[in-house]
Amino acid sequence: MVGAGLIDPLGNTYKADLPSGQATVEKRIRTNFDSYNGFLSKANARNDFGNGTYIDYIFTSKMRVSEWETVANVDSNRNFIGVIPSDHNMIRATVGLP
């Protein structure tokens, strides 16, 4: 994907929690949570900031990415609220098309 000129708005790099200087997203929402949850009752996050571990991505061309969210309905202890619909947390982005 990167070889085709697409970018990861979060600026993920291999085995790193902190975004690289290549990050383009303006607002991060729960990006510290991992994209894979394995149907566990607690959402995994490697830290309280930065990026979680991702196996799911949204790649974009060079465009405005105003928001990027790992969608997870969790309480203050990171326990999922309600039914966990998948073994992956949904991810979403708000982009401005050129």
MMTF fields as JSON, N, C-alpha, C and O atoms, coordinates in Angstrom:
{
  "mmtfVersion": "1.0.0",
  "mmtfProducer": "UNKNOWN",
  "numBonds": 391,
  "numAtoms": 392,
  "numGroups": 98,
  "numChains": 1,
  "numModels": 1,
  "chainsPerModel": [1],
  "groupsPerChain": [98],
  "chainIdList": ["A"],
  "bondAtomList": [4, 2, 8, 6, 12, 10, 16, 14, 20, 18, 24, 22, 28, 26, 32, 30, 36, 34, 40, 38, 44, 42, 48, 46, 52, 50, 56, 54, 60, 58, 64, 62, 68, 66, 72, 70, 76, 74, 80, 78, 84, 82, 88, 86, 92, 90, 96, 94, 100, 98, 104, 102, 108, 106, 112, 110, 116, 114, 120, 118, 124, 122, 128, 126, 132, 130, 136, 134, 140, 138, 144, 142, 148, 146, 152, 150, 156, 154, 160, 158, 164, 162, 168, 166, 172, 170, 176, 174, 180, 178, 184, 182, 188, 186, 192, 190, 196, 194, 200, 198, 204, 202, 208, 206, 212, 210, 216, 214, 220, 218, 224, 222, 228, 226, 232, 230, 236, 234, 240, 238, 244, 242, 248, 246, 252, 250, 256, 254, 260, 258, 264, 262, 268, 266, 272, 270, 276, 274, 280, 278, 284, 282, 288, 286, 292, 290, 296, 294, 300, 298, 304, 302, 308, 306, 312, 310, 316, 314, 320, 318, 324, 322, 328, 326, 332, 330, 336, 334, 340, 338, 344, 342, 348, 346, 352, 350, 356, 354, 360, 358, 364, 362, 368, 366, 372, 370, 376, 374, 380, 378, 384, 382, 388, 386],
  "bondOrderList": [1, 1, 1, 1, 1, 1, 1, 1, 1, 1, 1, 1, 1, 1, 1, 1, 1, 1, 1, 1, 1, 1, 1, 1, 1, 1, 1, 1, 1, 1, 1, 1, 1, 1, 1, 1, 1, 1, 1, 1, 1, 1, 1, 1, 1, 1, 1, 1, 1, 1, 1, 1, 1, 1, 1, 1, 1, 1, 1, 1, 1, 1, 1, 1, 1, 1, 1, 1, 1, 1, 1, 1, 1, 1, 1, 1, 1, 1, 1, 1, 1, 1, 1, 1, 1, 1, 1, 1, 1, 1, 1, 1, 1, 1, 1, 1, 1],
  "groupList": [{"groupName": "MET", "atomNameList": ["N", "CA", "C", "O"], "elementList": ["N", "C", "C", "O"], "formalChargeList": [0, 0, 0, 0], "bondAtomList": [1, 0, 2, 1, 3, 2], "bondOrderList": [1, 1, 2], "singleLetterCode": "M", "chemCompType": "L-PEPTIDE LINKING"}, {"groupName": "VAL", "atomNameList": ["N", "CA", "C", "O"], "elementList": ["N", "C", "C", "O"], "formalChargeList": [0, 0, 0, 0], "bondAtomList": [1, 0, 2, 1, 3, 2], "bondOrderList": [1, 1, 2], "singleLetterCode": "V", "chemCompType": "L-PEPTIDE LINKING"}, {"groupName": "GLY", "atomNameList": ["N", "CA", "C", "O"], "elementList": ["N", "C", "C", "O"], "formalChargeList": [0, 0, 0, 0], "bondAtomList": [1, 0, 2, 1, 3, 2], "bondOrderList": [1, 1, 2], "singleLetterCode": "G", "chemCompType": "PEPTIDE LINKING"}, {"groupName": "ALA", "atomNameList": ["N", "CA", "C", "O"], "elementList": ["N", "C", "C", "O"], "formalChargeList": [0, 0, 0, 0], "bondAtomList": [1, 0, 2, 1, 3, 2], "bondOrderList": [1, 1, 2], "singleLetterCode": "A", "chemCompType": "L-PEPTIDE LINKING"}, {"groupName": "LEU", "atomNameList": ["N", "CA", "C", "O"], "elementList": ["N", "C", "C", "O"], "formalChargeList": [0, 0, 0, 0], "bondAtomList": [1, 0, 2, 1, 3, 2], "bondOrderList": [1, 1, 2], "singleLetterCode": "L", "chemCompType": "L-PEPTIDE LINKING"}, {"groupName": "ILE", "atomNameList": ["N", "CA", "C", "O"], "elementList": ["N", "C", "C", "O"], "formalChargeList": [0, 0, 0, 0], "bondAtomList": [1, 0, 2, 1, 3, 2], "bondOrderList": [1, 1, 2], "singleLetterCode": "I", "chemCompType": "L-PEPTIDE LINKING"}, {"groupName": "ASP", "atomNameList": ["N", "CA", "C", "O"], "elementList": ["N", "C", "C", "O"], "formalChargeList": [0, 0, 0, 0], "bondAtomList": [1, 0, 2, 1, 3, 2], "bondOrderList": [1, 1, 2], "singleLetterCode": "D", "chemCompType": "L-PEPTIDE LINKING"}, {"groupName": "PRO", "atomNameList": ["N", "CA", "C", "O"], "elementList": ["N", "C", "C", "O"], "formalChargeList": [0, 0, 0, 0], "bondAtomList": [1, 0, 2, 1, 3, 2], "bondOrderList": [1, 1, 2], "singleLetterCode": "P", "chemCompType": "L-PEPTIDE LINKING"}, {"groupName": "ASN", "atomNameList": ["N", "CA", "C", "O"], "elementList": ["N", "C", "C", "O"], "formalChargeList": [0, 0, 0, 0], "bondAtomList": [1, 0, 2, 1, 3, 2], "bondOrderList": [1, 1, 2], "singleLetterCode": "N", "chemCompType": "L-PEPTIDE LINKING"}, {"groupName": "THR", "atomNameList": ["N", "CA", "C", "O"], "elementList": ["N", "C", "C", "O"], "formalChargeList": [0, 0, 0, 0], "bondAtomList": [1, 0, 2, 1, 3, 2], "bondOrderList": [1, 1, 2], "singleLetterCode": "T", "chemCompType": "L-PEPTIDE LINKING"}, {"groupName": "TYR", "atomNameList": ["N", "CA", "C", "O"], "elementList": ["N", "C", "C", "O"], "formalChargeList": [0, 0, 0, 0], "bondAtomList": [1, 0, 2, 1, 3, 2], "bondOrderList": [1, 1, 2], "singleLetterCode": "Y", "chemCompType": "L-PEPTIDE LINKING"}, {"groupName": "LYS", "atomNameList": ["N", "CA", "C", "O"], "elementList": ["N", "C", "C", "O"], "formalChargeList": [0, 0, 0, 0], "bondAtomList": [1, 0, 2, 1, 3, 2], "bondOrderList": [1, 1, 2], "singleLetterCode": "K", "chemCompType": "L-PEPTIDE LINKING"}, {"groupName": "SER", "atomNameList": ["N", "CA", "C", "O"], "elementList": ["N", "C", "C", "O"], "formalChargeList": [0, 0, 0, 0], "bondAtomList": [1, 0, 2, 1, 3, 2], "bondOrderList": [1, 1, 2], "singleLetterCode": "S", "chemCompType": "L-PEPTIDE LINKING"}, {"groupName": "GLN", "atomNameList": ["N", "CA", "C", "O"], "elementList": ["N", "C", "C", "O"], "formalChargeList": [0, 0, 0, 0], "bondAtomList": [1, 0, 2, 1, 3, 2], "bondOrderList": [1, 1, 2], "singleLetterCode": "Q", "chemCompType": "L-PEPTIDE LINKING"}, {"groupName": "GLU", "atomNameList": ["N", "CA", "C", "O"], "elementList": ["N", "C", "C", "O"], "formalChargeList": [0, 0, 0, 0], "bondAtomList": [1, 0, 2, 1, 3, 2], "bondOrderList": [1, 1, 2], "singleLetterCode": "E", "chemCompType": "L-PEPTIDE LINKING"}, {"groupName": "ARG", "atomNameList": ["N", "CA", "C", "O"], "elementList": ["N", "C", "C", "O"], "formalChargeList": [0, 0, 0, 0], "bondAtomList": [1, 0, 2, 1, 3, 2], "bondOrderList": [1, 1, 2], "singleLetterCode": "R", "chemCompType": "L-PEPTIDE LINKING"}, {"groupName": "PHE", "atomNameList": ["N", "CA", "C", "O"], "elementList": ["N", "C", "C", "O"], "formalChargeList": [0, 0, 0, 0], "bondAtomList": [1, 0, 2, 1, 3, 2], "bondOrderList": [1, 1, 2], "singleLetterCode": "F", "chemCompType": "L-PEPTIDE LINKING"}, {"groupName": "TRP", "atomNameList": ["N", "CA", "C", "O"], "elementList": ["N", "C", "C", "O"], "formalChargeList": [0, 0, 0, 0], "bondAtomList": [1, 0, 2, 1, 3, 2], "bondOrderList": [1, 1, 2], "singleLetterCode": "W", "chemCompType": "L-PEPTIDE LINKING"}, {"groupName": "HIS", "atomNameList": ["N", "CA", "C", "O"], "elementList": ["N", "C", "C", "O"], "formalChargeList": [0, 0, 0, 0], "bondAtomList": [1, 0, 2, 1, 3, 2], "bondOrderList": [1, 1, 2], "singleLetterCode": "H", "chemCompType": "L-PEPTIDE LINKING"}],
  "groupTypeList": [0, 1, 2, 3, 2, 4, 5, 6, 7, 4, 2, 8, 9, 10, 11, 3, 6, 4, 7, 12, 2, 13, 3, 9, 1, 14, 11, 15, 5, 15, 9, 8, 16, 6, 12, 10, 8, 2, 16, 4, 12, 11, 3, 8, 3, 15, 8, 6, 16, 2, 8, 2, 9, 10, 5, 6, 10, 5, 16, 9, 12, 11, 0, 15, 1, 12, 14, 17, 14, 9, 1, 3, 8, 1, 6, 12, 8, 15, 8, 16, 5, 2, 1, 5, 7, 12, 6, 18, 8, 0, 5, 15, 3, 9, 1, 2, 4, 7],
  "groupIdList": [1, 2, 3, 4, 5, 6, 7, 8, 9, 10, 11, 12, 13, 14, 15, 16, 17, 18, 19, 20, 21, 22, 23, 24, 25, 26, 27, 28, 29, 30, 31, 32, 33, 34, 35, 36, 37, 38, 39, 40, 41, 42, 43, 44, 45, 46, 47, 48, 49, 50, 51, 52, 53, 54, 55, 56, 57, 58, 59, 60, 61, 62, 63, 64, 65, 66, 67, 68, 69, 70, 71, 72, 73, 74, 75, 76, 77, 78, 79, 80, 81, 82, 83, 84, 85, 86, 87, 88, 89, 90, 91, 92, 93, 94, 95, 96, 97, 98],
  "secStructList": [7, 4, 4, 4, 6, 7, 5, 7, 6, 6, 7, 7, 7, 6, 6, 7, 1, 1, 7, 7, 6, 6, 7, 7, 7, 1, 3, 3, 3, 1, 6, 6, 5, 7, 1, 5, 7, 6, 6, 7, 1, 5, 7, 7, 5, 1, 1, 1, 1, 1, 7, 7, 7, 7, 1, 1, 7, 7, 7, 5, 7, 1, 7, 3, 3, 3, 3, 3, 3, 3, 3, 7, 7, 5, 7, 6, 6, 7, 5, 5, 7, 1, 7, 7, 7, 7, 1, 5, 7, 3, 3, 3, 3, 3, 3, 3, 7, 7],
  "xCoordList": [0.833, 0.0, 0.88, 0.658, 1.876, 2.766, 3.549, 3.786, 3.942, 4.649, 3.818, 4.363, 2.494, 1.586, 1.314, 0.529, 1.964, 1.802, 0.766, 0.49, 0.18, -0.808, -0.088, 1.038, -0.757, -0.162, -1.107, -2.322, -0.542, -1.308, -1.42, -0.411, -2.616, -2.761, -2.262, -1.908, -2.224, -1.739, -0.226, 0.316, 0.458, 1.915, 2.511, 3.573, 1.827, 2.348, 3.657, 3.839, 4.544, 5.763, 5.898, 5.261, 6.703, 6.837, 7.253, 8.274, 6.439, 6.691, 6.884, 7.672, 6.175, 6.287, 4.917, 3.916, 4.866, 3.618, 3.371, 2.227, 4.44, 4.304, 4.253, 4.994, 3.387, 3.306, 4.592, 5.286, 4.884, 6.061, 5.734, 4.596, 6.72, 6.516, 5.666, 5.303, 5.34, 4.509, 3.011, 2.194, 2.632, 1.214, 0.556, 1.108, -0.634, -1.358, -2.69, -3.294, -3.157, -4.461, -4.436, -3.446, -5.538, -5.625, -6.164, -5.688, -7.148, -7.754, -7.799, -8.299, -7.266, -7.241, -8.299, -8.417, -9.065, -10.078, -9.804, -9.958, -9.403, -9.096, -8.113, -8.223, -7.176, -6.202, -5.22, -4.464, -5.228, -4.344, -4.855, -4.106, -6.129, -6.667, -6.221, -6.101, -5.976, -5.62, -6.829, -7.973, -6.566, -7.687, -8.26, -9.418, -7.483, -7.95, -8.288, -7.475, -9.501, -9.886, -10.053, -10.137, -10.103, -10.179, -11.39, -11.358, -12.466, -13.679, -13.412, -14.198, -12.316, -12.045, -12.985, -13.496, -13.216, -14.147, -13.521, -14.231, -12.198, -11.497, -10.732, -10.038, -10.86, -10.162, -8.682, -8.319, -7.842, -6.409, -5.862, -6.179, -5.042, -4.339, -2.931, -2.751, -1.936, -0.551, -0.144, 0.824, -0.87, -0.568, -1.81, -2.842, -1.732, -2.871, -2.81, -3.621, -1.874, -1.67, -1.096, -0.871, -0.863, -0.208, -1.08, -2.299, -0.444, -1.135, -1.139, -0.184, -2.234, -2.286, -1.625, -0.947, -1.826, -1.343, -2.447, -3.599, -2.088, -3.101, -2.821, -1.69, -3.873, -3.843, -4.894, -5.031, -5.627, -6.621, -6.182, -5.775, -6.262, -5.767, -6.753, -7.602, -6.624, -7.253, -6.108, -5.459, -5.868, -4.832, -5.493, -6.594, -4.829, -5.358, -4.278, -3.09, -4.728, -3.765, -3.469, -3.947, -2.71, -2.375, -3.582, -3.751, -4.407, -5.622, -5.786, -5.104, -6.682, -6.95, -7.683, -8.691, -7.165, -7.816, -8.093, -7.204, -9.339, -9.658, -9.836, -9.546, -10.312, -10.491, -10.148, -10.334, -9.651, -9.402, -9.797, -9.336, -10.656, -11.185, -11.116, -11.42, -10.713, -10.913, -12.223, -12.293, -13.243, -14.582, -14.682, -14.651, -14.803, -14.91, -15.746, -15.383, -16.85, -17.719, -17.226, -17.536, -16.452, -15.827, -16.12, -16.414, -16.031, -16.181, -14.815, -13.829, -14.757, -13.508, -12.402, -11.232, -12.77, -11.79, -11.439, -10.786, -11.874, -11.652, -12.414, -12.073, -13.449, -14.302, -15.311, -15.893, -15.523, -16.509, -17.903, -18.23, -18.703, -20.087, -20.964, -20.833, -21.849, -22.752, -22.094, -21.073, -22.708, -22.242, -21.063, -21.094, -20.033, -18.877, -19.215, -19.287, -19.422, -19.936, -18.92, -19.312, -17.638, -16.602, -15.334, -15.189, -14.416, -13.125, -12.162, -10.997, -12.642, -11.887, -12.708, -13.925, -12.053, -12.744, -12.855, -11.914, -14.006, -14.187, -13.262, -13.033, -12.745, -11.985, -12.666, -13.26, -12.588, -13.22, -12.398, -11.659, -12.539, -11.822, -12.749, -13.602, -12.579, -13.268, -12.223, -11.23, -12.456, -11.474, -12.109, -13.321, -11.265, -11.699, -11.164, -9.951, -12.05, -11.614, -11.03, -11.549, -9.941, -9.31, -10.177, -9.793],
  "yCoordList": [-1.191, 0.0, 1.258, 2.185, 1.27, 2.427, 2.579, 3.696, 1.461, 1.486, 2.082, 2.576, 2.035, 2.608, 4.087, 4.716, 4.648, 6.074, 6.404, 7.579, 5.389, 5.642, 5.801, 5.337, 6.462, 6.703, 6.267, 6.21, 5.965, 5.673, 6.981, 7.47, 7.568, 8.859, 8.864, 9.923, 7.689, 7.627, 7.687, 7.915, 7.49, 7.523, 6.327, 6.432, 5.169, 3.957, 3.535, 3.664, 3.042, 2.413, 1.068, 0.84, 0.201, -1.159, -1.176, -0.602, -1.849, -2.044, -0.744, -0.702, 0.311, 1.582, 2.028, 1.854, 2.597, 3.115, 4.561, 4.987, 5.299, 6.723, 6.952, 6.313, 7.858, 8.128, 8.752, 9.482, 8.447, 9.034, 10.451, 10.907, 11.125, 12.46, 12.438, 13.493, 11.248, 11.104, 11.129, 11.086, 11.196, 11.221, 12.478, 13.574, 12.306, 13.432, 13.716, 14.76, 12.808, 12.982, 14.177, 14.416, 14.923, 16.108, 15.797, 16.36, 14.909, 14.576, 13.062, 12.354, 12.578, 11.152, 10.834, 11.535, 9.77, 9.328, 7.858, 6.998, 7.578, 6.217, 5.468, 4.252, 6.166, 5.492, 4.645, 3.862, 4.8, 3.984, 2.555, 1.687, 2.292, 0.933, 0.114, 0.641, -1.172, -2.078, -2.274, -2.164, -2.563, -2.797, -4.211, -4.445, -5.137, -6.503, -6.677, -6.357, -7.188, -7.355, -8.815, -9.093, -9.758, -11.179, -11.567, -12.584, -10.771, -10.99, -10.969, -11.513, -10.35, -10.221, -9.178, -8.323, -9.237, -8.301, -6.936, -5.966, -6.862, -5.605, -5.18, -5.989, -3.911, -3.384, -3.217, -2.615, -3.745, -3.662, -2.348, -1.934, -1.71, -0.491, -0.588, -0.877, -0.348, -0.457, 0.716, 0.625, 1.811, 3.015, 3.909, 3.521, 5.075, 5.995, 7.054, 7.98, 6.932, 7.928, 7.213, 6.004, 7.917, 7.334, 6.338, 6.493, 5.309, 4.303, 2.961, 2.593, 2.239, 0.856, -0.013, 0.487, -1.319, -2.25, -2.427, -2.689, -2.282, -2.357, -3.472, -3.648, -4.238, -5.148, -4.708, -5.308, -3.666, -3.068, -1.63, -0.93, -1.195, 0.13, 0.859, 0.247, 2.153, 2.99, 3.735, 4.577, 3.425, 4.124, 5.2, 5.001, 6.326, 7.414, 7.926, 7.649, 8.671, 9.435, 10.684, 10.801, 11.594, 12.794, 13.73, 14.556, 13.58, 14.375, 14.723, 14.165, 15.636, 16.019, 14.881, 14.374, 14.492, 13.498, 14.215, 14.364, 14.654, 15.468, 14.636, 15.116, 13.384, 12.516, 11.079, 10.636, 10.378, 8.936, 8.333, 8.784, 7.307, 6.737, 5.221, 4.57, 4.672, 3.259, 3.204, 3.671, 2.644, 2.652, 1.532, 0.352, 1.909, 0.943, 1.581, 2.626, 0.952, 1.43, 0.8, -0.353, 1.576, 1.047, 1.952, 3.138, 1.354, 2.145, 2.671, 2.51, 3.294, 3.912, 2.893, 3.262, 1.611, 0.539, -0.201, -1.244, 0.342, -0.229, -1.519, -2.269, -1.796, -2.954, -2.587, -1.503, -3.498, -3.247, -3.172, -3.922, -2.28, -2.124, -2.743, -2.412, -3.635, -4.27, -5.423, -5.961, -5.787, -6.921, -6.495, -5.439, -7.313, -7.058, -7.668, -8.89, -6.835, -7.346, -8.094, -8.799, -7.961, -8.578, -8.759, -8.18, -9.578, -9.721, -8.609, -8.617, -7.659, -6.461, -5.235, -5.22, -4.219, -2.956, -2.233, -2.222, -1.636, -0.877, 0.339, 0.925, 0.704, 1.939, 2.81, 2.3, 4.127, 5.033, 6.297, 6.667, 6.945, 8.208, 9.186, 8.79, 10.443, 11.524, 12.184, 12.719, 12.14, 12.672, 13.76, 13.789, 14.631, 15.647, 15.288, 15.287, 14.983, 14.582, 15.793, 16.905, 15.544, 16.664, 17.159, 18.094],
  "zCoordList": [0.0, 0.0, 0.0, -0.779, 0.883, 0.963, -0.346, -0.807, -0.933, -2.2, -3.323, -4.309, -3.176, -4.174, -3.899, -4.61, -2.864, -2.577, -1.524, -1.283, -0.886, 0.172, 1.508, 1.682, 2.443, 3.754, 4.866, 4.678, 6.006, 7.218, 7.989, 8.497, 8.095, 8.781, 10.219, 10.739, 10.884, 12.263, 12.356, 13.438, 11.258, 11.287, 11.997, 12.611, 11.919, 12.544, 11.901, 10.69, 12.705, 12.218, 12.925, 13.953, 12.391, 12.898, 14.37, 14.748, 15.194, 16.631, 17.414, 18.358, 17.03, 17.743, 18.246, 17.55, 19.441, 20.002, 19.604, 19.447, 19.443, 19.154, 17.653, 16.906, 17.196, 15.767, 15.243, 15.95, 14.003, 13.36, 12.897, 13.017, 12.38, 11.821, 10.568, 10.049, 10.073, 8.88, 9.201, 8.281, 10.479, 10.856, 10.302, 10.395, 9.723, 9.141, 9.828, 9.585, 10.679, 11.313, 12.26, 12.951, 12.282, 13.127, 14.524, 15.51, 14.615, 15.917, 16.062, 15.188, 17.181, 17.484, 18.539, 19.544, 18.302, 19.263, 19.57, 18.703, 20.789, 21.26, 20.353, 20.2, 19.764, 18.904, 19.699, 19.124, 21.022, 21.857, 22.026, 22.475, 21.672, 21.761, 20.56, 19.454, 20.774, 19.685, 18.771, 19.212, 17.496, 16.576, 16.739, 16.391, 17.251, 17.466, 18.937, 19.805, 19.229, 20.631, 21.051, 22.247, 20.102, 20.432, 21.265, 21.959, 21.209, 21.998, 23.507, 24.283, 23.92, 25.351, 25.95, 25.227, 27.244, 27.88, 28.148, 28.414, 28.077, 28.342, 27.096, 26.479, 26.729, 25.561, 25.876, 26.887, 25.021, 25.242, 24.698, 23.582, 25.505, 25.102, 25.664, 26.847, 24.827, 25.283, 26.15, 26.904, 26.052, 26.825, 26.827, 26.28, 27.421, 27.464, 26.373, 26.364, 25.469, 24.416, 23.194, 23.241, 22.138, 20.964, 20.241, 20.171, 19.7, 18.894, 19.598, 20.282, 19.415, 19.854, 18.801, 17.904, 18.918, 17.918, 16.885, 17.231, 15.619, 14.576, 13.599, 13.146, 13.271, 12.135, 11.124, 10.058, 11.462, 10.576, 10.32, 11.247, 9.085, 8.715, 7.817, 7.169, 7.793, 6.784, 6.116, 6.736, 4.865, 4.112, 3.259, 2.746, 3.11, 2.292, 1.345, 1.51, 0.363, -0.418, 0.408, 1.537, -0.119, 0.645, 0.647, -0.25, 1.667, 1.829, 3.296, 4.156, 3.578, 4.963, 5.676, 5.185, 6.835, 7.693, 9.011, 9.849, 9.18, 10.357, 11.624, 12.72, 11.487, 12.662, 12.304, 11.17, 13.283, 13.173, 14.509, 15.557, 14.478, 15.718, 15.718, 14.718, 16.851, 17.134, 17.913, 19.05, 17.31, 17.899, 18.929, 18.58, 20.195, 21.283, 22.393, 22.932, 22.724, 23.795, 25.098, 25.398, 25.871, 27.081, 28.286, 28.139, 29.479, 30.694, 31.13, 30.412, 32.294, 32.762, 33.067, 33.175, 33.204, 33.432, 32.142, 32.174, 31.02, 29.685, 29.441, 28.526, 30.246, 29.999, 28.924, 28.959, 27.955, 26.918, 27.525, 28.444, 27.015, 27.444, 26.362, 25.183, 26.763, 25.806, 25.072, 25.5, 23.954, 23.153, 22.295, 21.665, 22.274, 21.412, 20.049, 19.926, 19.023, 17.746, 16.888, 15.959, 17.173, 16.345, 17.171, 18.248, 16.646, 17.322, 16.916, 17.314, 16.13, 15.759, 16.136, 15.953, 16.657, 16.897, 15.558, 14.764, 15.324, 14.1, 14.13, 15.188, 12.995, 12.88, 11.849, 10.899, 12.025, 11.093, 10.975, 11.887, 9.85, 9.632, 8.933, 8.139, 9.228, 8.515, 7.634, 8.124, 6.329, 5.39, 4.516, 4.303, 4.03, 3.076, 1.718, 1.505, 0.799, -0.54, -1.28, -1.191, -2.008, -2.723, -3.88, -4.582]
}
